[in-house]
Amino acid sequence: MKKVAIVACGAYMDSGYGCAGEWRCLKAAALGDGQYEEPSHVVGFVKCECPGRTFLPNLGMTMQLSGIKPDVIHLSTCLASAKPECPYTNAEEMAKMIHTKTGIPVVQGTHEYHVTFD
């Protein structure tokens, strides 16, 4: 089973901008849905908090304290496809920073679940 870490947008999660919380990211990982190639074990979950200065150190600390290096890091769907977009950075820049610092591949997005009210 692939080990993954997720970096999510704290503003979307905390403010309700279309993200009800991390359950969709975790569900997609467990089932191998969305941008996951197979069912995966989430070994770290980090919220990026505005203006984003701490997400990379927090990700590094998460890996260091857990002692588990993920095989891949996913930028959550709410972060990778944010509307309105982040005023501080974008998903491409974040992915590049993460990969440069960790050497771990970065995937943009986690799930394709959308909220519907039937």
Secondary structure, DSSP 8 states (H G I E B T S, - for coil): -EEEEEEEEHHHHHHTSS---THHHHHHHHHT-TT-SS-EEEEEEEEE-TT-TTHHHHHHHHHHHHT---SEEEE-HHHHT-SS--SS--HHHHHHHHHHHH---EEE----------
